[in-house]
């Protein structure tokens, strides 16, 4: 059973990752399995969006999220608040989800989420505590079947933020490396990576290069920046990037990053 520690402001922190999906309420285990009923891509095309949804605090999030869900087969979301309103939206839009609970606000889980019309065959959750404030940050690995017989591994992170050194930031990335290195098929890796200084970008570049990943960089790059550096990223391997763009919005403090892929490498 997952142990929780009650702290001031009525926020509960999970000491083990708790993965939540559409089929069951919650899991103390690190990984959960499902049986996908279809392939993730559509005729060899795969549209992906990554967005920090800012706990749905700003008006208009349902409209933009509906647009993203309609245009993309896969959504990598960060700072999701699994409220009744969000669950109602998900059910109306027939989306499957896998979510890692970083902490709870009252009775409501918050964390990272992979969302799609097709359930992942397996999802695994990870937690790393912020070194100063001790808020956990969550990471999620999900595996999806593709129409060419391959399996896509999706890594979705909300990276450590409140640390100038790189110890915890590195630790969070290293949690995912065994699975990423072992996977022989295509990979999508991204999220709110909090790359607000050059040392973080350099570490991320080294890690992704070692994995054979390429970065998605929109021609008109209006991604959210901190200290002049973009903090939202998508990387890929084993796919062909056809286009990329950013949607500028006031619905969150982050702008969604979108990419259109074709299966296979050109």
Backbone as CSV, one residue per row, in Angstrom:
resi,resn,N_x,N_y,N_z,CA_x,CA_y,CA_z,C_x,C_y,C_z
1,UNK,0.847,-1.192,0.000,0.000,0.000,0.000,0.884,1.244,0.000
2,UNK,0.469,2.254,-0.752,1.230,3.490,-0.804,1.125,4.240,0.519
3,UNK,2.264,4.679,1.026,2.298,5.464,2.250,2.224,6.942,1.898
4,UNK,1.430,7.700,2.642,1.352,9.139,2.414,1.710,9.856,3.688
5,UNK,2.294,11.027,3.535,2.646,11.876,4.662,1.815,13.142,4.569
6,UNK,1.056,13.444,5.607,0.225,14.642,5.598,1.072,15.822,6.064
7,UNK,1.095,16.886,5.262,1.884,18.074,5.569,0.944,19.271,5.604
8,UNK,1.409,20.446,6.046,0.535,21.613,6.095,-0.120,21.920,4.754
9,UNK,-1.178,22.669,4.769,-1.970,23.056,3.599,-2.753,21.882,3.021
10,UNK,-2.841,20.799,3.796,-3.670,19.660,3.407,-3.247,19.057,2.070
11,UNK,-1.942,19.054,1.827,-1.410,18.374,0.649,-0.776,17.078,1.107
12,UNK,-1.082,15.992,0.425,-0.511,14.695,0.766,0.531,14.323,-0.278
13,UNK,1.674,13.832,0.175,2.755,13.455,-0.715,2.896,11.936,-0.726
14,UNK,2.935,11.353,-1.903,3.153,9.918,-2.016,4.645,9.628,-1.947
15,UNK,5.040,8.629,-1.139,6.445,8.252,-1.071,6.794,7.218,-2.137
16,UNK,5.798,6.636,-2.760,6.002,5.766,-3.914,5.117,6.276,-5.042
17,UNK,5.535,6.098,-6.298,4.694,6.572,-7.398,3.373,5.826,-7.445
18,UNK,2.323,6.541,-7.682,1.002,5.942,-7.777,0.488,6.206,-9.177
19,UNK,0.352,5.142,-9.962,-0.083,5.268,-11.344,-1.586,5.095,-11.406
20,UNK,-2.240,5.999,-12.091,-3.691,5.984,-12.233,-4.015,5.825,-13.704
21,UNK,-4.938,4.939,-14.043,-5.363,4.851,-15.435,-6.881,4.813,-15.517
22,UNK,-7.399,4.648,-16.737,-8.832,4.760,-16.956,-9.602,3.552,-16.442
23,UNK,-8.914,2.418,-16.293,-9.617,1.190,-15.980,-9.857,1.028,-14.481
24,UNK,-8.897,1.479,-13.663,-8.993,1.276,-12.226,-8.676,2.580,-11.513
25,UNK,-8.997,2.623,-10.243,-8.854,3.869,-9.500,-7.392,4.263,-9.323
26,UNK,-6.597,3.407,-8.675,-5.206,3.766,-8.430,-4.405,2.509,-8.112
27,UNK,-3.070,2.653,-8.177,-2.183,1.528,-7.987,-1.011,1.943,-7.117
28,UNK,-0.675,1.125,-6.138,0.528,1.364,-5.359,1.756,0.864,-6.102
29,UNK,1.564,-0.044,-7.053,2.665,-0.588,-7.830,3.249,0.475,-8.753
30,UNK,4.468,0.233,-9.197,5.148,1.207,-10.038,4.666,1.130,-11.488
31,UNK,4.240,-0.029,-11.931,3.806,-0.201,-13.324,2.411,-0.813,-13.373
32,UNK,1.658,-0.452,-14.413,0.346,-1.042,-14.663,0.266,-1.461,-16.121
33,UNK,-0.524,-2.482,-16.395,-0.663,-3.021,-17.749,-2.108,-2.897,-18.216
34,UNK,-2.275,-2.834,-19.527,-3.603,-2.822,-20.148,-3.493,-3.511,-21.501
35,UNK,-4.622,-3.768,-22.114,-4.650,-4.394,-23.436,-5.170,-3.366,-24.433
36,UNK,-4.289,-2.773,-25.251,-4.744,-1.780,-26.238,-5.680,-2.414,-27.263
37,UNK,-6.692,-1.663,-27.653,-7.659,-2.164,-28.628,-7.349,-1.711,-30.048
38,UNK,-6.335,-0.865,-30.199,-5.971,-0.360,-31.534,-4.553,0.172,-31.467
39,UNK,-4.009,0.511,-32.648,-2.700,1.140,-32.711,-2.824,2.632,-32.429
40,UNK,-1.740,3.215,-31.941,-1.769,4.625,-31.578,-1.819,5.539,-32.793
41,UNK,-1.068,5.194,-33.836,-0.984,6.058,-35.006,-2.211,5.910,-35.899
42,UNK,-2.325,6.806,-36.875,-3.412,6.764,-37.837,-2.804,6.684,-39.244
43,UNK,-2.849,5.504,-39.834,-2.299,5.288,-41.185,-0.851,5.750,-41.288
44,UNK,-0.074,5.427,-40.261,1.345,5.759,-40.292,1.675,7.169,-39.876
45,UNK,0.679,7.958,-39.535,0.893,9.334,-39.074,0.664,9.394,-37.564
46,UNK,1.511,10.176,-36.897,1.409,10.296,-35.447,1.605,11.753,-35.049
47,UNK,0.558,12.363,-34.522,0.606,13.751,-34.063,0.686,13.764,-32.544
48,UNK,1.623,14.557,-32.023,1.914,14.570,-30.593,1.932,16.011,-30.095
49,UNK,1.402,16.229,-28.906,1.469,17.549,-28.265,1.935,17.385,-26.831
50,UNK,2.752,18.334,-26.369,3.184,18.369,-24.978,2.803,19.711,-24.389
51,UNK,2.183,19.664,-23.181,1.666,20.909,-22.601,1.618,20.815,-21.084
52,UNK,2.201,21.796,-20.423,1.994,21.983,-18.989,0.695,22.766,-18.828
53,UNK,-0.302,22.116,-18.262,-1.663,22.665,-18.264,-1.940,23.554,-17.057
54,UNK,-0.920,23.747,-16.195,-0.978,24.740,-15.124,-2.136,24.471,-14.151
55,UNK,-2.366,23.191,-13.888,-3.410,22.749,-12.946,-4.809,23.253,-13.338
56,UNK,-4.991,23.562,-14.621,-6.281,24.054,-15.126,-6.763,25.289,-14.354
57,UNK,-5.831,26.160,-13.985,-6.189,27.341,-13.198,-6.773,28.465,-14.049
58,UNK,-6.424,28.511,-15.323,-6.865,29.609,-16.176,-8.079,29.215,-17.012
59,UNK,-8.904,30.180,-17.300,-10.101,29.921,-18.101,-9.728,29.488,-19.518
60,UNK,-10.574,28.646,-20.098,-10.398,28.240,-21.488,-9.615,26.965,-21.691
61,UNK,-9.227,26.304,-20.600,-8.397,25.107,-20.773,-9.154,23.988,-21.473
62,UNK,-10.476,23.882,-21.212,-11.243,22.813,-21.876,-11.242,22.996,-23.388
63,UNK,-11.387,24.242,-23.846,-11.431,24.505,-25.288,-10.112,24.139,-25.949
64,UNK,-8.989,24.576,-25.354,-7.688,24.275,-25.949,-7.363,22.796,-25.839
65,UNK,-7.698,22.175,-24.728,-7.432,20.751,-24.582,-8.255,19.939,-25.578
66,UNK,-9.481,20.348,-25.824,-10.308,19.669,-26.831,-9.685,19.798,-28.222
67,UNK,-9.158,20.976,-28.519,-8.485,21.189,-29.801,-7.266,20.283,-29.933
68,UNK,-6.469,20.207,-28.882,-5.281,19.364,-28.914,-5.648,17.885,-29.046
69,UNK,-6.674,17.451,-28.320,-7.087,16.046,-28.378,-7.628,15.686,-29.757
70,UNK,-8.298,16.626,-30.404,-8.849,16.379,-31.735,-7.758,16.286,-32.790
71,UNK,-6.696,17.055,-32.625,-5.648,17.155,-33.638,-4.478,16.200,-33.416
72,UNK,-4.402,15.575,-32.240,-3.241,14.747,-31.896,-3.678,13.398,-31.345
73,UNK,-2.927,12.362,-31.693,-3.217,11.037,-31.151,-2.650,10.849,-29.745
74,UNK,-1.681,11.692,-29.373,-1.012,11.525,-28.088,-0.769,12.893,-27.457
75,UNK,-1.147,13.026,-26.179,-0.897,14.241,-25.417,-0.021,13.902,-24.222
76,UNK,1.084,14.637,-24.081,1.926,14.577,-22.895,1.597,15.810,-22.063
77,UNK,0.962,15.606,-20.918,0.511,16.714,-20.087,1.279,16.731,-18.771
78,UNK,1.562,17.934,-18.301,2.202,18.116,-16.999,1.329,19.049,-16.146
79,UNK,1.505,18.929,-14.827,0.707,19.703,-13.865,-0.789,19.515,-14.098
80,UNK,-1.180,18.275,-14.261,-2.606,17.962,-14.409,-3.238,17.810,-13.023
81,UNK,-4.367,18.442,-12.844,-5.167,18.292,-11.627,-6.372,17.433,-11.981
82,UNK,-6.414,16.218,-11.425,-7.446,15.251,-11.811,-8.742,15.546,-11.053
83,UNK,-9.289,16.716,-11.345,-10.511,17.186,-10.701,-11.736,16.554,-11.350
84,UNK,-12.895,16.781,-10.756,-14.137,16.299,-11.349,-14.363,16.919,-12.727
85,UNK,-14.024,18.196,-12.868,-14.185,18.857,-14.168,-13.292,18.228,-15.219
86,UNK,-12.062,17.887,-14.820,-11.167,17.247,-15.785,-11.683,15.866,-16.154
87,UNK,-12.133,15.100,-15.175,-12.661,13.768,-15.462,-13.893,13.842,-16.355
88,UNK,-14.729,14.835,-16.125,-15.899,15.011,-16.982,-15.479,15.320,-18.412
89,UNK,-14.487,16.194,-18.561,-13.982,16.500,-19.907,-13.436,15.243,-20.568
90,UNK,-12.649,14.461,-19.845,-12.034,13.256,-20.407,-13.081,12.263,-20.886
91,UNK,-14.098,12.065,-20.083,-15.131,11.114,-20.457,-15.916,11.593,-21.677
92,UNK,-16.186,12.876,-21.753,-16.900,13.422,-22.905,-16.075,13.313,-24.181
93,UNK,-14.756,13.370,-24.050,-13.872,13.314,-25.207,-13.273,11.931,-25.438
94,UNK,-13.725,10.953,-24.646,-13.356,9.543,-24.833,-11.843,9.346,-24.900
95,UNK,-11.143,9.905,-23.926,-9.692,9.783,-23.855,-9.284,8.775,-22.777
96,UNK,-8.267,7.960,-23.110,-7.648,7.079,-22.138,-6.506,7.839,-21.462
97,UNK,-6.225,7.491,-20.220,-5.153,8.200,-19.534,-4.299,7.243,-18.718
98,UNK,-3.043,7.637,-18.567,-2.148,7.072,-17.557,-1.522,8.257,-16.855
99,UNK,-1.568,8.260,-15.528,-1.129,9.416,-14.756,-0.296,8.970,-13.566
100,UNK,0.786,9.691,-13.301,1.577,9.472,-12.095,1.230,10.569,-11.102
101,UNK,0.720,10.150,-9.964,0.375,11.116,-8.924,1.642,11.574,-8.214
102,UNK,1.967,12.864,-8.338,3.092,13.417,-7.590,2.672,13.727,-6.160
103,UNK,1.501,14.340,-6.007,0.951,14.630,-4.687,-0.547,14.850,-4.831
104,UNK,-1.194,15.058,-3.699,-2.631,15.310,-3.696,-2.900,16.674,-3.089
105,UNK,-3.885,17.349,-3.643,-4.348,18.616,-3.098,-5.760,18.353,-2.604
106,UNK,-5.896,18.189,-1.274,-7.139,17.649,-0.756,-7.223,16.187,-1.167
107,UNK,-8.287,15.845,-1.876,-8.441,14.475,-2.378,-8.116,14.368,-3.866
108,UNK,-7.547,15.417,-4.455,-7.373,15.459,-5.904,-5.917,15.200,-6.274
109,UNK,-5.638,14.157,-7.079,-4.267,13.884,-7.514,-3.770,14.933,-8.506
110,UNK,-2.470,15.244,-8.434,-1.799,16.103,-9.406,-0.535,15.397,-9.877
111,UNK,-0.209,15.590,-11.158,0.999,14.969,-11.682,1.064,15.051,-13.189
112,UNK,1.884,14.169,-13.782,2.007,14.100,-15.244,1.067,13.034,-15.782
113,UNK,0.667,13.221,-17.036,-0.318,12.335,-17.647,-0.027,12.151,-19.137
114,UNK,-0.133,10.911,-19.604,-0.189,10.630,-21.033,-1.635,10.327,-21.385
115,UNK,-2.165,10.995,-22.403,-3.560,10.836,-22.764,-3.687,10.557,-24.251
116,UNK,-4.579,9.644,-24.591,-4.766,9.220,-25.980,-6.095,8.479,-26.083
117,UNK,-6.533,8.234,-27.314,-7.741,7.441,-27.501,-7.450,5.959,-27.308
118,UNK,-6.185,5.582,-27.405,-5.754,4.193,-27.265,-5.008,4.039,-25.947
119,UNK,-5.350,3.026,-25.168,-4.662,2.792,-23.906,-3.242,2.304,-24.159
120,UNK,-2.328,2.680,-23.288,-0.966,2.164,-23.340,-0.952,0.711,-22.880
121,UNK,-0.054,-0.089,-23.461,0.046,-1.486,-23.036,0.681,-1.604,-21.660
122,UNK,1.562,-0.650,-21.335,2.135,-0.589,-19.994,2.517,0.846,-19.682
123,UNK,2.347,1.243,-18.428,2.780,2.562,-17.962,3.479,2.396,-16.624
124,UNK,4.603,3.121,-16.461,5.402,3.036,-15.247,5.671,4.438,-14.722
125,UNK,5.504,4.614,-13.420,5.650,5.930,-12.814,6.856,6.025,-11.898
126,UNK,7.397,7.241,-11.811,8.577,7.522,-10.996,8.372,8.853,-10.282
127,UNK,8.968,8.978,-9.085,8.934,10.231,-8.340,10.341,10.628,-7.926
128,UNK,10.609,11.937,-7.962,11.851,12.502,-7.432,11.487,13.764,-6.667
129,UNK,11.990,13.894,-5.443,11.635,15.037,-4.607,12.482,16.253,-4.953
130,UNK,11.834,17.414,-5.005,12.566,18.671,-5.121,13.458,18.816,-3.876
131,UNK,14.760,19.104,-4.042,15.669,19.096,-2.889,15.387,20.175,-1.857
132,UNK,14.825,21.304,-2.243,14.580,22.389,-1.301,13.196,22.308,-0.679
133,UNK,12.169,22.249,-1.517,10.803,22.314,-1.012,10.184,20.943,-0.770
134,UNK,10.862,19.883,-1.251,10.446,18.489,-1.046,9.146,18.122,-1.761
135,UNK,8.652,18.987,-2.636,7.533,18.584,-3.481,8.040,17.527,-4.468
136,UNK,7.339,16.411,-4.633,7.761,15.431,-5.618,7.484,15.929,-7.044
137,UNK,8.339,15.525,-7.953,8.106,15.700,-9.386,7.954,14.310,-9.989
138,UNK,7.048,14.169,-10.934,6.714,12.848,-11.457,7.189,12.674,-12.893
139,UNK,7.464,11.417,-13.232,7.843,11.017,-14.587,7.038,9.782,-14.957
140,UNK,6.787,9.620,-16.240,5.910,8.546,-16.713,6.458,7.943,-17.989
141,UNK,6.574,6.624,-18.016,6.912,5.890,-19.227,5.692,5.089,-19.669
142,UNK,5.331,5.196,-20.954,4.206,4.435,-21.497,4.606,3.795,-22.816
143,UNK,4.074,2.586,-23.053,4.363,1.838,-24.279,3.082,1.708,-25.095
144,UNK,3.175,2.026,-26.403,2.009,1.989,-27.283,2.321,1.166,-28.534
145,UNK,1.356,0.360,-29.008,1.552,-0.367,-30.269,1.373,0.559,-31.467
146,UNK,2.170,0.315,-32.510,2.087,1.072,-33.754,1.695,0.147,-34.902
147,UNK,1.179,0.727,-35.971,0.650,-0.057,-37.084,1.736,-0.785,-37.874
148,UNK,2.999,-0.396,-37.738,4.085,-1.086,-38.448,4.671,-2.226,-37.623
149,UNK,4.024,-2.561,-36.509,4.468,-3.668,-35.675,5.446,-3.273,-34.585
150,UNK,5.898,-2.034,-34.588,6.822,-1.575,-33.562,6.060,-1.109,-32.325
151,UNK,6.799,-0.909,-31.252,6.246,-0.372,-30.012,6.901,0.966,-29.731
152,UNK,6.079,1.971,-29.491,6.561,3.310,-29.174,6.694,3.460,-27.660
153,UNK,7.857,3.920,-27.212,8.061,4.245,-25.802,7.964,5.757,-25.639
154,UNK,7.091,6.190,-24.741,6.859,7.619,-24.496,7.306,7.950,-23.080
155,UNK,8.222,8.919,-22.965,8.688,9.388,-21.666,8.198,10.817,-21.458
156,UNK,7.443,11.034,-20.397,6.841,12.326,-20.083,7.343,12.761,-18.714
157,UNK,8.011,13.929,-18.650,8.621,14.391,-17.411,8.149,15.787,-17.030
158,UNK,8.024,15.999,-15.748,7.997,17.344,-15.180,9.248,17.424,-14.322
159,UNK,10.266,18.097,-14.821,11.600,17.999,-14.235,11.761,18.819,-12.971
160,UNK,12.741,18.401,-12.162,13.156,19.141,-10.978,13.420,20.591,-11.359
161,UNK,12.945,21.514,-10.532,13.047,22.930,-10.855,13.916,23.701,-9.860
162,UNK,13.600,23.575,-8.570,14.197,24.450,-7.561,15.523,23.887,-7.051
163,UNK,16.500,23.857,-7.954,17.830,23.364,-7.630,18.813,23.973,-8.619
164,UNK,19.820,24.660,-8.083,20.837,25.199,-8.987,21.845,24.127,-9.375
165,UNK,22.213,23.287,-8.411,23.063,22.144,-8.741,22.275,21.167,-9.607
166,UNK,22.946,20.123,-10.043,22.315,19.195,-10.981,22.080,17.812,-10.385
167,UNK,22.232,17.656,-9.079,22.165,16.323,-8.481,20.799,15.674,-8.648
168,UNK,19.749,16.343,-8.170,18.400,15.771,-8.261,17.889,15.777,-9.696
169,UNK,18.275,16.812,-10.453,17.894,16.872,-11.863,18.449,15.665,-12.609
170,UNK,19.716,15.346,-12.323,20.354,14.178,-12.942,19.708,12.885,-12.477
171,UNK,19.425,12.801,-11.188,18.805,11.597,-10.630,17.482,11.286,-11.310
172,UNK,16.683,12.312,-11.551,15.383,12.092,-12.185,15.551,11.528,-13.595
173,UNK,16.491,12.073,-14.356,16.749,11.554,-15.693,17.271,10.122,-15.639
174,UNK,18.151,9.843,-14.690,18.765,8.522,-14.616,17.766,7.430,-14.254
175,UNK,16.682,7.793,-13.566,15.648,6.804,-13.271,15.093,6.171,-14.544
176,UNK,15.034,6.958,-15.602,14.398,6.504,-16.832,15.367,5.812,-17.791
177,UNK,16.661,5.996,-17.576,17.646,5.544,-18.559,17.640,4.038,-18.811
178,UNK,17.502,3.177,-17.799,17.502,1.741,-18.106,16.432,1.338,-19.110
179,UNK,15.213,1.850,-18.943,14.132,1.504,-19.879,14.381,2.119,-21.246
180,UNK,14.848,3.363,-21.278,15.106,4.028,-22.551,16.236,3.345,-23.314
181,UNK,17.274,2.931,-22.616,18.391,2.239,-23.271,17.996,0.860,-23.761
182,UNK,17.125,0.190,-23.016,16.733,-1.173,-23.377,15.769,-1.219,-24.550
183,UNK,15.053,-0.122,-24.787,14.019,-0.130,-25.817,14.647,-0.071,-27.210
184,UNK,14.219,-0.964,-28.093,14.784,-1.051,-29.443,13.961,-0.305,-30.491
185,UNK,12.777,0.115,-30.154,11.908,0.766,-31.121,11.951,2.276,-31.015
186,UNK,10.971,2.955,-31.606,10.911,4.416,-31.578,10.621,4.955,-30.178
187,UNK,11.076,6.175,-29.943,10.931,6.830,-28.643,10.464,8.267,-28.850
188,UNK,9.573,8.724,-27.984,9.266,10.147,-27.822,9.545,10.494,-26.372
189,UNK,10.312,11.542,-26.168,10.784,11.937,-24.840,10.553,13.432,-24.696
190,UNK,9.820,13.848,-23.665,9.584,15.283,-23.555,8.819,15.669,-22.313
191,UNK,8.432,16.946,-22.300,7.673,17.491,-21.189,8.187,18.860,-20.785
192,UNK,7.825,19.250,-19.570,8.320,20.489,-18.982,9.634,20.139,-18.306
193,UNK,10.752,20.395,-19.002,12.056,19.921,-18.545,12.834,20.978,-17.767
194,UNK,12.226,22.123,-17.549,12.806,23.158,-16.685,14.277,23.435,-16.988
195,UNK,14.569,23.623,-18.252,15.944,23.888,-18.690,16.197,25.396,-18.681
196,UNK,16.276,25.963,-17.479,16.370,27.419,-17.361,17.808,27.918,-17.226
197,UNK,18.779,27.017,-17.398,20.167,27.472,-17.493,20.948,26.523,-18.403
198,UNK,22.094,26.985,-18.862,22.830,26.261,-19.898,23.323,24.903,-19.421
199,UNK,23.658,24.769,-18.136,24.146,23.490,-17.635,23.073,22.407,-17.739
200,UNK,21.836,22.788,-17.510,20.740,21.827,-17.652,20.557,21.425,-19.119
201,UNK,20.614,22.414,-19.999,20.498,22.113,-21.424,21.628,21.209,-21.888
202,UNK,22.828,21.446,-21.401,23.983,20.634,-21.790,23.813,19.192,-21.325
203,UNK,23.365,19.013,-20.078,23.137,17.660,-19.580,22.057,16.951,-20.385
204,UNK,20.983,17.682,-20.677,19.904,17.096,-21.455,20.384,16.724,-22.854
205,UNK,21.192,17.590,-23.460,21.728,17.317,-24.796,22.609,16.075,-24.787
206,UNK,23.433,15.921,-23.761,24.294,14.743,-23.666,23.468,13.469,-23.518
207,UNK,22.457,13.550,-22.662,21.616,12.375,-22.405,20.850,11.955,-23.649
208,UNK,20.217,12.912,-24.305,19.412,12.579,-25.488,20.293,12.129,-26.651
209,UNK,21.472,12.731,-26.798,22.386,12.310,-27.868,22.830,10.872,-27.669
210,UNK,23.119,10.504,-26.420,23.539,9.128,-26.127,22.438,8.125,-26.439
211,UNK,21.190,8.566,-26.361,20.045,7.697,-26.672,19.665,7.731,-28.147
212,UNK,20.371,8.540,-28.934,20.063,8.652,-30.355,18.829,9.465,-30.645
213,UNK,18.488,10.396,-29.741,17.283,11.207,-29.901,17.597,12.527,-30.587
214,UNK,16.662,12.990,-31.395,16.752,14.290,-32.047,15.717,15.223,-31.423
215,UNK,16.018,16.528,-31.426,15.101,17.488,-30.814,14.127,18.058,-31.839
216,UNK,12.901,18.268,-31.391,11.892,18.980,-32.172,12.073,20.474,-31.916
217,UNK,12.421,21.225,-32.969,12.604,22.666,-32.836,11.728,23.368,-33.867
218,UNK,10.643,24.021,-33.444,9.757,24.702,-34.396,10.484,25.839,-35.105
219,UNK,10.140,26.047,-36.368,10.745,27.146,-37.129,10.430,28.483,-36.479
220,UNK,9.184,28.659,-36.071,8.793,29.844,-35.313,8.722,29.440,-33.849
221,UNK,9.837,29.608,-33.161,9.986,29.028,-31.832,9.502,30.007,-30.760
222,UNK,8.236,29.864,-30.406,7.642,30.721,-29.367,7.366,29.921,-28.093
223,UNK,8.182,28.896,-27.853,8.036,28.135,-26.621,8.238,29.033,-25.400
224,UNK,7.639,28.646,-24.286,7.824,29.368,-23.038,9.294,29.341,-22.643
225,UNK,9.823,30.483,-22.207,11.221,30.572,-21.809,11.342,31.065,-20.371
226,UNK,12.423,30.659,-19.728,12.821,31.163,-18.416,14.308,31.476,-18.499
227,UNK,14.696,32.656,-18.098,16.082,33.121,-18.216,16.565,33.088,-19.666
228,UNK,15.614,33.186,-20.607,15.971,33.179,-22.013,16.069,31.807,-22.641
229,UNK,15.837,30.739,-21.860,15.958,29.372,-22.370,14.572,28.724,-22.483
230,UNK,14.287,28.020,-23.569,13.025,27.274,-23.647,13.018,26.146,-22.638
231,UNK,11.882,25.925,-21.999,11.817,24.912,-20.941,10.957,23.704,-21.312
232,UNK,10.201,23.789,-22.408,9.392,22.656,-22.875,10.078,22.031,-24.083
233,UNK,10.167,20.703,-24.082,10.925,20.032,-25.137,10.225,18.753,-25.590
234,UNK,10.491,18.374,-26.837,10.167,17.058,-27.372,11.393,16.538,-28.113
235,UNK,11.719,15.271,-27.866,12.788,14.583,-28.584,12.203,13.302,-29.179
236,UNK,12.864,12.772,-30.203,12.313,11.586,-30.873,13.416,10.733,-31.465
237,UNK,13.063,9.482,-31.718,13.940,8.521,-32.385,13.078,7.519,-33.128
238,UNK,13.539,7.053,-34.281,12.822,6.019,-35.015,11.574,6.508,-35.709
239,UNK,11.437,7.822,-35.852,10.310,8.450,-36.529,10.847,9.531,-37.455
240,UNK,10.015,9.974,-38.392,10.373,11.089,-39.263,9.525,12.296,-38.885
241,UNK,10.181,13.380,-38.536,9.485,14.618,-38.179,9.059,15.348,-39.442
242,UNK,7.773,15.618,-39.571,7.250,16.307,-40.750,6.973,17.780,-40.486
243,UNK,6.569,18.134,-39.274,6.310,19.537,-38.961,6.266,19.719,-37.451
244,UNK,6.433,20.968,-37.018,6.357,21.291,-35.599,5.890,22.727,-35.454
245,UNK,5.150,22.983,-34.392,4.674,24.335,-34.145,4.337,24.514,-32.670
246,UNK,4.157,25.767,-32.291,3.776,26.123,-30.930,2.467,26.898,-30.989
247,UNK,1.569,26.607,-30.056,0.335,27.378,-29.925,0.524,28.369,-28.776
248,UNK,0.443,29.646,-29.089,0.553,30.674,-28.053,-0.796,30.844,-27.363
249,UNK,-0.778,30.807,-26.024,-2.040,30.827,-25.295,-1.878,31.542,-23.958
250,UNK,-2.988,32.049,-23.444,-3.046,32.593,-22.089,-3.714,31.599,-21.134
251,UNK,-4.047,30.431,-21.658,-4.738,29.421,-20.868,-3.828,28.790,-19.823
252,UNK,-2.521,28.875,-20.029,-1.541,28.337,-19.100,-0.323,29.242,-19.117
253,UNK,0.594,29.006,-18.182,1.866,29.725,-18.227,2.863,29.037,-19.147
254,UNK,2.421,27.998,-19.859,3.225,27.312,-20.876,2.440,27.263,-22.187
255,UNK,3.171,27.316,-23.298,2.563,27.183,-24.621,2.715,25.736,-25.103
256,UNK,1.657,25.114,-25.607,1.767,23.740,-26.110,2.742,23.632,-27.285
257,UNK,3.525,22.557,-27.273,4.463,22.238,-28.350,3.910,21.040,-29.106
258,UNK,3.739,21.184,-30.434,3.123,20.143,-31.256,4.103,19.649,-32.307
259,UNK,4.019,18.352,-32.610,4.874,17.755,-33.637,4.081,16.722,-34.432
260,UNK,4.294,16.712,-35.734,3.669,15.725,-36.626,4.751,14.773,-37.120
261,UNK,4.571,13.469,-36.856,5.546,12.466,-37.247,4.962,11.494,-38.270
262,UNK,5.864,10.849,-38.987,5.534,9.705,-39.849,6.323,8.511,-39.328
263,UNK,5.704,7.333,-39.306,6.398,6.142,-38.801,7.588,5.822,-39.678
264,UNK,8.638,5.344,-39.045,9.869,4.997,-39.747,10.781,6.199,-39.898
265,UNK,12.022,5.918,-40.245,13.003,6.980,-40.443,13.306,7.125,-41.918
266,UNK,13.380,8.380,-42.367,13.670,8.633,-43.777,15.170,8.669,-44.010
